[in-house]
Amino acid sequence: MTDWEPLLRRLRDRTGFALGPERMPEVEAAARRAMGRAGVDGLPAWLEWLDSGRAPMTELIDELMVGETYFFREPAQLGLLEEVLPAITTPISLWSAGCASGEEAYSMAILARDLGVADRTRILGTDISRASLEKARSARYGEWSLRGPASLRARAWLTSDSAPRPTYAVDPRIRGAVTFEHLNLVTDPYPSQQDVIFCRNVFIYLRQPVIAEIARRFHGALVDGGWLVLASSDPPLGPPFATVRTDYGIVYRRAPPALRTAPPPPQPVRPPPRRAVAPPAPAAPPRAPPRPPPEPVAAPVADPVARVRALADGGDLAAAERAAAEAHRLSPMRPELHYLHAVLLVELSQGPRAVEALRRVLYLDPASVMAWMTLGTTLRAGGDAAGAKRAFQRVRQLCARLPPGEPIPMADGATATYLGRLAEREESRP
């Protein structure tokens, strides 16, 4: 056992994180910074402080958790709300569990407003990181939070300042529709009577027994017929949830009363015959073995795309841009590297360079839907309305040739149908 193993064990017990030895350097560095701020000399003394409550564990949690999210992430899943919410006739409760910096919860509020049910919808966002919640409550975001293909829907509810690198403030009507609270999914009580719970990209960090317990508690927090939505990368769930395949992907449901069946009547107990041989145990129904949780990714990240994303998600966009430029210099034939570089250049308010990067993507892959979509939005922001219309027209044409439900590369789950409609709407704008 290493000297730092007791701290790792405390973190696992407190958070449920699947912290393996490969994350020990990261944990050690974060702990040393926290000890320095507290003026505590040595790990044993600091562990005593942690156990006594004098040193908050949240400092470590804030440093170890990178809440990567943006507005209307995985828009196909959010589409479930457009079908479910209008059918609810009672007051609606939505919970964004593991909300990170709040973009998902605000996306829910925008959808409720667009659907005309905002007045009777209550939205709760919770997270274990107090630093993330502070950003969520501030309701101010950069361009990186608007990088998804469906972020155009959010921009109508955001106001930008006039800074060289603008930030965007959430409209007070959307901001006031969401309540943010600190909540540890492992140790804290859950809200009840929820109609829909979104908990995306949280389970990938947790150990399997912790996932099973949180899933059981989510089931208890839902109303009969309520829905649980996980990310497409999260491990699958089983009972007590019913697994439902929808146009929005696989989701989970607490069965309404009409779907429940009474247990079979008990069979009479009969004594076994003399010298009877014990019958073989009934065969268990076949089921797929549970997928083990993925191992946490250790830093540094070898894949250049993942490395650039990790830097950007950590807030250092300038370093991410430099890493992207170096990566596509070394691998000039990878369109996704040029595309990621373009998105970062947009965030850094370098529109002309972003256009150049997008045209490199299209040189390598003329059918890249997301490159054409981003080119359209970037040209429009730069005042080239005619060029933007041509780009959106190209998106619409490309999407029309694809199967309707086919996910588009680099579009975070958005389908050809969704992006085709979005491009048609943008093309019709003056």
Backbone torsions as a table, in degrees:
resi	resn	phi	psi	omega
1	MET	NA	131.1	179.0
2	THR	-75.9	164.4	179.0
3	ASP	-60.6	-26.2	-175.0
4	TRP	-94.5	-3.2	-178.5
5	GLU	-58.7	-39.2	177.4
6	PRO	-57.8	-36.0	177.7
7	LEU	-69.6	-41.1	178.7
8	LEU	-60.6	-40.3	179.9
9	ARG	-65.0	-40.0	178.5
10	ARG	-64.6	-39.5	178.5
11	LEU	-64.7	-43.5	178.3
12	ARG	-60.4	-45.1	-177.7
13	ASP	-66.1	-36.9	-175.1
14	ARG	-78.5	-35.0	-171.7
15	THR	-113.8	-20.9	-173.4
16	GLY	79.7	3.3	-178.5
17	PHE	-61.0	144.7	174.6
18	ALA	-86.7	73.7	-175.9
19	LEU	-91.4	107.4	177.7
20	GLY	-94.5	175.8	-178.8
21	PRO	-61.3	-23.1	-178.8
22	GLU	-67.0	-18.2	178.4
23	ARG	-96.8	6.4	-177.6
24	MET	-60.8	-43.9	178.7
25	PRO	-59.0	-38.2	178.9
26	GLU	-65.8	-44.5	179.1
27	VAL	-64.6	-42.4	-178.8
28	GLU	-62.2	-45.5	-179.5
29	ALA	-62.4	-42.2	179.1
30	ALA	-65.2	-39.5	180.0
31	ALA	-66.7	-39.9	179.4
32	ARG	-63.8	-38.4	177.3
33	ARG	-64.3	-42.5	-180.0
34	ALA	-65.7	-39.1	177.8
35	MET	-64.8	-38.4	178.3
36	GLY	-63.5	-41.5	178.8
37	ARG	-65.8	-34.7	-178.5
38	ALA	-83.6	-10.8	-178.0
39	GLY	71.0	29.2	-179.3
40	VAL	-103.2	133.4	-177.6
41	ASP	-102.7	108.2	174.1
42	GLY	101.2	145.7	-177.0
43	LEU	-65.6	-43.3	-178.6
44	PRO	-57.2	-42.8	179.5
45	ALA	-65.5	-37.4	-177.8
46	TRP	-71.7	-33.9	175.6
47	LEU	-63.2	-36.2	175.4
48	GLU	-63.8	-39.7	176.9
49	TRP	-62.6	-42.7	179.2
50	LEU	-61.0	-46.2	-176.6
51	ASP	-67.4	-29.0	-179.7
52	SER	-86.5	-11.0	-179.3
53	GLY	90.3	-1.5	179.6
54	ARG	-73.0	-27.6	175.6
55	ALA	-113.7	116.6	-176.9
56	PRO	-72.4	134.3	175.8
57	MET	-65.8	-20.9	-175.5
58	THR	-62.0	-26.7	178.0
59	GLU	-61.5	-44.6	178.1
60	LEU	-66.3	-43.4	-178.5
61	ILE	-59.7	-42.6	-179.8
62	ASP	-61.3	-36.6	-178.2
63	GLU	-76.9	-30.7	-175.7
64	LEU	-87.4	-23.2	-179.2
65	MET	-95.2	119.0	174.0
66	VAL	-106.2	104.0	-177.1
67	GLY	-81.5	96.2	-176.2
68	GLU	-93.0	113.9	-179.4
69	THR	-158.2	170.4	175.3
70	TYR	-162.7	171.7	-175.5
71	PHE	-65.2	134.9	176.5
72	PHE	54.3	44.3	174.9
73	ARG	-70.4	141.6	-174.2
74	GLU	45.8	65.9	-173.1
75	PRO	-60.9	-26.3	179.2
76	ALA	-61.9	-37.5	178.5
77	GLN	-69.1	-40.0	177.4
78	LEU	-63.3	-23.8	176.2
79	GLY	-60.1	-23.3	176.0
80	LEU	-57.8	-37.1	180.0
81	LEU	-63.3	-34.6	-179.1
82	GLU	-65.7	-24.9	177.1
83	GLU	-90.1	-38.0	-172.0
84	VAL	-80.8	-44.7	-170.3
85	LEU	-62.2	-44.8	-179.6
86	PRO	-62.9	-21.7	-178.7
87	ALA	-83.0	-9.3	179.3
88	ILE	-88.7	123.2	-176.3
89	THR	-96.9	-11.8	179.2
90	THR	-97.1	172.6	172.7
91	PRO	-54.5	141.1	-171.4
92	ILE	-105.2	134.9	175.8
93	SER	-120.7	123.6	178.3
94	LEU	-120.3	140.4	-178.5
95	TRP	-129.2	121.2	172.3
96	SER	-98.4	98.2	-176.1
97	ALA	-91.5	123.7	-171.3
98	GLY	77.0	49.7	-169.8
99	CYS	-77.3	-8.2	-178.2
100	ALA	53.5	-125.9	-174.9
101	SER	-88.4	10.0	165.4
102	GLY	100.4	-7.2	-175.4
103	GLU	-61.6	-36.2	-179.8
104	GLU	-65.2	-45.5	-179.5
105	ALA	-62.8	-40.9	178.3
106	TYR	-68.5	-32.8	175.0
107	SER	-62.9	-39.7	175.6
108	MET	-60.5	-41.8	-179.3
109	ALA	-65.5	-37.3	177.3
110	ILE	-64.9	-43.0	178.0
111	LEU	-61.7	-44.3	179.6
112	ALA	-61.4	-38.9	177.6
113	ARG	-65.7	-44.9	-179.9
114	ASP	-64.2	-30.6	-178.6
115	LEU	-85.8	-6.1	178.7
116	GLY	77.9	20.6	-179.3
117	VAL	-117.2	14.0	-174.7
118	ALA	-61.8	-35.0	-174.9
119	ASP	-65.4	-21.8	-179.7
120	ARG	-118.9	22.5	-179.5
121	THR	-114.8	130.4	176.2
122	ARG	-113.6	128.4	-175.6
123	ILE	-120.8	128.6	178.9
124	LEU	-117.5	130.4	172.5
125	GLY	-115.2	128.9	180.0
126	THR	-129.9	152.1	177.2
127	ASP	-157.8	158.4	178.1
128	ILE	-81.9	-20.4	-177.0
129	SER	-92.8	117.5	178.5
130	ARG	-71.2	-30.4	177.5
131	ALA	-65.0	-41.4	177.4
132	SER	-64.2	-40.5	179.7
133	LEU	-65.4	-34.9	177.5
134	GLU	-62.4	-41.7	177.2
135	LYS	-66.7	-40.2	179.9
136	ALA	-60.5	-42.9	-179.3
137	ARG	-68.9	-28.5	177.9
138	SER	-67.9	-27.8	175.7
139	ALA	58.0	37.1	176.0
140	ARG	-125.7	134.5	-173.0
141	TYR	-139.4	159.1	174.4
142	GLY	-99.5	-179.4	-177.9
143	GLU	-62.0	-27.7	-179.4
144	TRP	-61.7	-27.9	178.0
145	SER	-79.2	-3.9	-178.4
146	LEU	-119.5	27.7	-172.7
147	ARG	-85.6	-13.8	-177.3
148	GLY	-71.5	159.7	-178.1
149	PRO	-65.3	-23.3	-178.3
150	ALA	-97.4	7.6	-175.4
151	SER	-67.8	-16.3	177.4
152	LEU	-58.1	-30.5	179.0
153	ARG	-66.9	-31.4	-179.8
154	ALA	-78.6	-31.7	-174.1
155	ARG	-59.9	-27.3	178.8
156	ALA	-64.4	-18.5	-177.5
157	TRP	-112.1	18.3	-179.5
158	LEU	-124.5	146.0	177.4
159	THR	-121.2	126.3	-177.4
160	SER	-97.0	152.9	174.0
161	ASP	-88.7	-174.5	-175.4
162	SER	-104.0	19.6	-179.5
163	ALA	-70.9	156.4	176.9
164	PRO	-55.1	-39.0	171.8
165	ARG	-112.0	92.5	-169.4
166	PRO	-66.7	149.2	168.1
167	THR	-111.9	158.6	-173.3
168	TYR	-120.9	128.1	178.0
169	ALA	-99.0	135.1	179.3
170	VAL	-73.4	137.4	178.0
171	ASP	-53.5	135.7	-178.3
172	PRO	-55.4	-31.0	179.5
173	ARG	-66.9	-36.0	177.4
174	ILE	-77.5	-41.7	-179.9
175	ARG	-60.4	-41.4	-178.0
176	GLY	-73.0	-10.1	-178.2
177	ALA	-86.0	-7.6	-174.3
178	VAL	-120.3	135.3	172.4
179	THR	-110.2	132.2	179.4
180	PHE	-111.1	134.7	179.8
181	GLU	-140.1	148.8	174.2
182	HIS	-75.6	132.7	179.1
183	LEU	-154.8	126.2	173.5
184	ASN	-95.0	115.9	-176.0
185	LEU	-64.5	-18.2	-179.4
186	VAL	-85.9	-37.8	-169.2
187	THR	-115.1	-19.8	-170.5
188	ASP	-97.9	156.1	174.9
189	PRO	-68.8	152.0	-177.3
190	TYR	-99.2	152.4	168.4
191	PRO	-68.3	156.4	-176.3
192	SER	-115.3	171.5	174.3
193	GLN	57.0	46.4	178.0
194	GLN	-89.9	136.1	176.7
195	ASP	-81.2	-40.6	179.6
196	VAL	-141.4	134.3	173.8
197	ILE	-118.6	125.8	169.7
198	PHE	-103.5	124.8	176.0
199	CYS	-139.0	81.7	-170.4
200	ARG	-106.7	134.6	177.5
201	ASN	62.0	32.8	172.3
202	VAL	-105.6	-45.0	-175.8
203	PHE	-63.4	-23.6	-179.2
204	ILE	-65.1	-18.6	-179.8
205	TYR	-94.3	-6.6	-167.6
206	LEU	-106.8	157.9	175.9
207	ARG	-77.9	151.5	-172.6
208	GLN	-57.8	-44.2	178.6
209	PRO	-61.7	-34.2	178.3
210	VAL	-68.2	-41.0	177.6
211	ILE	-58.5	-46.1	-178.4
212	ALA	-61.4	-40.2	-179.3
213	GLU	-70.5	-41.8	178.3
214	ILE	-64.6	-39.9	178.0
215	ALA	-61.0	-42.0	178.0
216	ARG	-61.1	-40.4	-179.1
217	ARG	-73.2	-34.2	173.6
218	PHE	-60.3	-42.9	-180.0
219	HIS	-58.0	-42.1	178.8
220	GLY	-70.5	-23.6	-179.1
221	ALA	-82.3	-14.2	-177.4
222	LEU	-88.6	151.8	168.9
223	VAL	-73.0	163.7	172.5
224	ASP	-58.5	128.4	-177.3
225	GLY	86.6	0.9	-179.1
226	GLY	-72.1	163.8	-172.0
227	TRP	-118.2	143.4	170.7
228	LEU	-119.7	128.7	-179.2
229	VAL	-117.5	122.4	173.9
230	LEU	-107.4	166.6	175.2
231	ALA	-74.1	157.1	-179.8
232	SER	-63.6	-21.4	180.0
233	SER	-90.1	-5.8	-178.6
234	ASP	-76.5	151.9	177.9
235	PRO	-66.1	149.3	-176.3
236	PRO	-72.4	156.3	177.4
237	LEU	-110.6	162.1	174.8
238	GLY	-126.5	-150.3	178.1
239	PRO	-55.4	149.0	10.3
240	PRO	-83.1	2.4	-179.7
241	PHE	-78.7	148.3	167.6
242	ALA	-90.6	129.1	178.4
243	THR	-86.4	127.4	-174.8
244	VAL	-123.1	124.7	174.4
245	ARG	-90.8	122.0	-176.4
246	THR	-128.2	175.8	174.1
247	ASP	-65.9	-13.1	-177.0
248	TYR	-102.5	10.6	-177.3
249	GLY	103.1	-173.1	179.1
250	ILE	-81.1	125.7	176.3
251	VAL	-128.9	171.9	-175.3
252	TYR	-124.1	145.8	-174.6
253	ARG	-136.5	140.6	167.6
254	ARG	-83.0	117.5	-170.8
255	ALA	-60.9	133.0	174.0
256	PRO	-68.0	163.1	-176.7
257	PRO	-54.5	-34.5	-176.6
258	ALA	-65.7	-21.8	-177.6
259	LEU	-92.3	-5.6	-178.1
260	ARG	-86.4	146.9	179.8
261	THR	-117.0	148.3	179.0
262	ALA	-70.5	146.8	177.9
263	PRO	-66.9	151.5	-179.6
264	PRO	-63.9	148.3	179.7
265	PRO	-64.1	147.5	-179.7
266	PRO	-65.5	141.6	178.6
267	GLN	-83.7	143.4	178.9
268	PRO	-63.7	141.7	179.8
269	VAL	-83.6	123.3	179.9
270	ARG	-118.7	138.9	179.3
271	PRO	-67.8	142.6	-179.3
272	PRO	-70.6	150.4	176.0
273	PRO	-64.6	158.7	179.7
274	ARG	-62.8	143.8	176.2
275	ARG	55.9	29.8	179.9
276	ALA	-75.9	146.8	174.6
277	VAL	-89.3	133.9	-179.1
278	ALA	-58.2	130.7	179.4
279	PRO	-66.6	152.9	178.2
280	PRO	-65.3	148.5	178.3
281	ALA	-64.1	139.4	178.4
282	PRO	-60.8	140.9	-178.8
283	ALA	-69.7	136.1	177.4
284	ALA	-71.2	144.6	178.0
285	PRO	-61.1	140.7	-178.0
286	PRO	-65.2	138.9	174.3
287	ARG	-151.6	154.1	-179.3
288	ALA	-70.4	139.6	178.4
289	PRO	-64.4	145.1	-179.6
290	PRO	-63.9	141.6	178.4
291	ARG	-76.0	125.2	-179.5
292	PRO	-65.7	150.1	179.3
293	PRO	-64.2	144.2	-179.8
294	PRO	-67.1	148.7	177.7
295	GLU	-70.6	140.8	176.6
296	PRO	-59.3	146.1	-179.4
297	VAL	-85.2	126.5	-179.4
298	ALA	-86.4	151.8	174.5
299	ALA	-93.9	147.4	0.2
300	PRO	-77.1	156.2	-177.0
301	VAL	-88.8	127.5	-174.9
302	ALA	-75.1	-42.8	-177.1
303	ASP	-67.1	128.3	-175.6
304	PRO	-63.9	-36.5	178.6
305	VAL	-63.5	-45.9	179.6
306	ALA	-64.5	-37.1	179.3
307	ARG	-64.0	-44.9	179.8
308	VAL	-63.1	-43.4	178.7
309	ARG	-62.9	-39.9	-179.7
310	ALA	-62.7	-41.8	177.4
311	LEU	-64.3	-42.9	-179.6
312	ALA	-66.9	-42.4	179.6
313	ASP	-64.9	-28.3	176.8
314	GLY	-79.2	-2.8	174.8
315	GLY	98.7	-7.2	-178.7
316	ASP	-94.8	80.6	-174.8
317	LEU	-71.1	-33.5	178.9
318	ALA	-63.8	-43.6	177.4
319	ALA	-65.9	-37.7	178.0
320	ALA	-63.0	-40.8	179.2
321	GLU	-64.6	-42.1	178.4
322	ARG	-64.1	-40.8	178.9
323	ALA	-64.6	-38.2	178.6
324	ALA	-65.9	-42.7	179.4
325	ALA	-62.5	-42.6	178.8
326	GLU	-67.0	-38.6	-178.1
327	ALA	-64.4	-45.4	-178.1
328	HIS	-79.1	-14.5	169.7
329	ARG	-68.4	-39.3	179.2
330	LEU	-78.5	-28.8	179.7
331	SER	-128.4	72.3	-171.0
332	PRO	-69.0	-11.3	-176.0
333	MET	-100.7	12.4	179.3
334	ARG	-99.0	105.6	-177.3
335	PRO	-59.5	-34.2	-175.7
336	GLU	-65.6	-28.7	177.0
337	LEU	-69.9	-42.7	176.6
338	HIS	-63.9	-38.3	-179.5
339	TYR	-66.7	-45.4	179.2
340	LEU	-62.2	-38.9	176.1
341	HIS	-61.2	-41.4	179.8
342	ALA	-62.6	-43.3	180.0
343	VAL	-61.8	-40.1	178.1
344	LEU	-67.0	-38.0	177.8
345	LEU	-64.9	-36.0	174.9
346	VAL	-61.6	-45.6	179.2
347	GLU	-61.1	-34.6	-179.2
348	LEU	-86.5	13.3	176.7
349	SER	59.7	37.8	176.4
350	GLN	-114.7	65.6	-174.8
351	GLY	-55.9	-48.7	-179.4
352	PRO	-59.2	-41.3	177.7
353	ARG	-67.4	-35.0	177.8
354	ALA	-63.1	-41.4	178.5
355	VAL	-61.5	-42.2	178.2
356	GLU	-60.4	-43.9	-179.6
357	ALA	-64.4	-39.7	179.2
358	LEU	-66.3	-36.6	178.1
359	ARG	-68.6	-29.1	173.8
360	ARG	-67.0	-39.4	175.7
361	VAL	-58.4	-46.8	-176.0
362	LEU	-70.8	-25.0	173.6
363	TYR	-66.8	-41.5	-179.8
364	LEU	-77.5	-33.6	-176.4
365	ASP	-142.7	85.7	-176.8
366	PRO	-61.3	-17.5	-178.3
367	ALA	-99.5	18.2	-179.8
368	SER	-73.8	104.6	-176.9
369	VAL	-61.3	-44.8	-176.1
370	MET	-68.9	-31.8	176.4
371	ALA	-65.3	-43.2	177.4
372	TRP	-64.9	-41.0	-179.9
373	MET	-63.1	-47.1	-179.6
374	THR	-68.2	-34.7	175.5
375	LEU	-61.2	-41.9	178.7
376	GLY	-60.4	-47.5	-179.0
377	THR	-67.1	-35.7	-179.3
378	THR	-70.9	-42.1	177.2
379	LEU	-63.9	-40.3	178.7
380	ARG	-63.1	-42.7	179.1
381	ALA	-63.3	-28.8	178.8
382	GLY	-87.6	1.9	176.5
383	GLY	95.0	1.8	-179.8
384	ASP	-93.8	79.2	-176.6
385	ALA	-66.0	-38.8	-178.5
386	ALA	-66.3	-43.3	177.9
387	GLY	-64.4	-36.9	178.3
388	ALA	-63.7	-43.7	179.7
389	LYS	-60.4	-40.1	179.6
390	ARG	-65.3	-39.0	179.4
391	ALA	-65.9	-44.2	179.6
392	PHE	-66.2	-35.0	176.0
393	GLN	-62.2	-38.9	179.4
394	ARG	-66.9	-38.6	176.1
395	VAL	-59.4	-48.0	-178.7
396	ARG	-59.5	-42.7	-179.0
397	GLN	-66.3	-43.0	179.9
398	LEU	-64.9	-41.6	-178.7
399	CYS	-67.2	-32.3	-179.8
400	ALA	-65.9	-22.5	-179.3
401	ARG	-87.5	-8.1	-175.0
402	LEU	-100.5	155.4	172.7
403	PRO	-56.4	139.5	-172.4
404	PRO	-54.7	-40.7	-175.5
405	GLY	-93.3	10.0	-175.8
406	GLU	-73.8	125.8	176.8
407	PRO	-66.9	141.9	-179.3
408	ILE	-92.0	131.9	178.1
409	PRO	-56.0	140.5	178.2
410	MET	64.7	16.1	-178.7
411	ALA	-109.5	10.9	174.3
412	ASP	55.1	44.9	174.6
413	GLY	92.8	-10.1	178.9
414	ALA	-66.3	140.9	-175.5
415	THR	-95.8	169.2	178.5
416	ALA	-60.9	-40.9	179.3
417	THR	-61.9	-45.6	-177.2
418	TYR	-63.4	-49.2	-177.2
419	LEU	-69.2	-32.6	176.6
420	GLY	-62.9	-42.6	177.6
421	ARG	-67.2	-39.3	178.6
422	LEU	-63.5	-43.7	179.1
423	ALA	-65.0	-38.9	178.3
424	GLU	-61.5	-41.1	178.3
425	ARG	-65.6	-41.6	180.0
426	GLU	-69.5	-35.5	179.1
427	GLU	-63.5	-32.2	-177.2
428	SER	-81.9	-9.3	179.2
429	ARG	-69.8	146.4	178.8
430	PRO	-67.9	NA	NA
